[in-house]
Amino acid sequence: MSKSQTIKVGPLKRSELEEADRIVRLAFGTFLGLPNPLDFMGDRNFMAPRWRSAHVKVIAAREGGRLIGSNIVTRWGSFGFFGPLTVLPEYWDRGVAQRLLEATMTIFDRWGLRHTGLFTFPQSSKHVGLYQKFGYWPRYLTAIMTRSPVGMPAPQAKRADAPALLSALTKTERELAIRACGKLTHKIDKGLDLTGEIRALLAQRTGDAVLTYTRGVLDAFAVCLNGPGSEGGEKICYVKFGAARGGAGAGERFDKLLDACEVFASSRGATVEAGVNMAREDAYRRMRSHGYRVTMQGVAMQRPHADGFNRADAYVIDDWR
């Protein structure tokens, strides 16, 4: 029996969340060469909030009942992505990632998605080569960008332009806003739907959705994660996804969304972190003009080898970590 045949893959259990989070930190921290690998991500938590979300599946690899790796599989309507996929360093090069990927492809097939993707290290031929075996192709780089609250306008200074927050709306208004977000993303890419992310952050209180309007019409929205136990942690406002309505004036609507995210982050004393694929050239350039700096970059790999919503006319913020 080969080593990989002794590995069993199934759903991650609640009782395994803490160990799964430890493995994520250890694996990435080791790969990146941190002096203390477990310091990776600080107080941020990608595992628990996603595990509790209805639009996410988290699968685990075990050997002899011991948790040795996991993968997070996320669905945004007709689009899906996976990651972080992590394996205990002592089990690297033993076929664990391949087993997790096989199970991930089964989930994607069951969901019937139009296209899927992932974010990985562009300098790692090992990672890129593994994902190519499953039909993924590297395309444009995705820049992870940050803007510090230092020098940002205070929330009071922009009170007249303060963004609407989903949590502050009435129940009826909230439902109308969530539906409007779904319609906005569907027009960017057929079936793209972030309502699962929005409902999860409301239920878990791990951030808020920032909304901008013109005369009652939704111009843009952003899923901003911040606070204890969230994907952003207490010091970072992680814009997991943001989008501006397309067509004429889309760039200006995107600028206003960036302003809104910055006001929200400033109100929480947090640094904004946001990813943008460089295929969206104007969106990237506008972020740079707002003072965002690239802190790291990865490559977006997609299946099939097609644009999806990584296009020049798409004003979208996201990264598939």
Salt bridges, closest charged atoms under 4 A:
GLU16 OE2 - ARG62 NE 2.78
GLU19 OE1 - ARG22 NE 2.90
ASP21 OD2 - ARG25 NE 2.82
GLU63 OE2 - ARG94 NH2 3.18
GLU90 OE2 - ARG66 NH1 3.05
ASP93 OD1 - LYS126 NZ 2.76
GLU102 OE1 - ARG99 NE 3.70
ASP109 OD1 - ARG303 NH2 3.97
GLU175 OE2 - ARG199 NH1 2.93
ASP189 OD2 - ARG114 NH1 3.60
ASP189 OD2 - HIS115 NE2 3.83
GLU197 OE2 - HIS55 NE2 3.01
GLU197 OE2 - LYS240 NZ 3.12
ASP219 OD1 - ARG245 NH2 2.50
GLU231 OE1 - ARG50 NH2 2.90
GLU231 OE2 - LYS240 NZ 3.07
GLU252 OE2 - ARG286 NH2 3.77
ASP255 OD2 - ARG286 NH1 2.59
ASP255 OD1 - HIS290 NE2 3.16
ASP259 OD1 - LYS158 NZ 3.68
ASP259 OD1 - HIS290 ND1 3.67
GLU262 OE1 - ARG147 NH1 2.63
GLU262 OE2 - HIS290 ND1 3.38
GLU273 OE2 - ARG44 NH2 2.78
GLU273 OE2 - ARG321 NH2 2.74
GLU281 OE2 - ARG285 NE 2.95
ASP282 OD2 - ARG286 NE 2.72
ASP307 OD1 - ARG139 NH2 2.36
ASP313 OD1 - ARG311 NE 2.78
ASP318 OD1 - ARG280 NH1 2.87
ASP319 OD1 - ARG321 NE 2.71
